[in-house]
Amino acid sequence: MDRNEKDEIYDEFYDCVNMQPKELEEWLETEESKSVGDSDDGESTGHKSGRRIVEIKRTNKDELTEDQFEHMNKVTNYISRHLAQRPDGDVEDTDWRYSLMNWGHDPLKDD
């Protein structure tokens, strides 16, 4: 992955992930966060991703690994796909919103 590709992924990630690390950590501790997503071992994919996002956001850009850039790309793709599936009506207390928040994006911040 070259520098331009990394810069693009970094910018997209920071555009999509609108929750701060502490805010995301606190969210991941809630029952709502733990109640959504697919899970093979008791923790959903999105919940695991949220923990990685906190770590990534606390890492200096020049210290990010290839693996972290790949995860950042995965996060932005997930958020983009999921936002396109927004349900009608009030989404405040929906699994749709909770799932996005596990991936670091609170759609209510966009409203």
Secondary structure, DSSP 8 states (H G I E B T S, - for coil): --HHHHHHHHHHHHHH--S-HHHHHHHHTSHHHHTSS-BSSSSBHHHHHHHHHHHHHTS-GGG--HHHHHHHHHHHHHHHHHHTT--SS--TTSHHHHHHHHTT--GGGT-
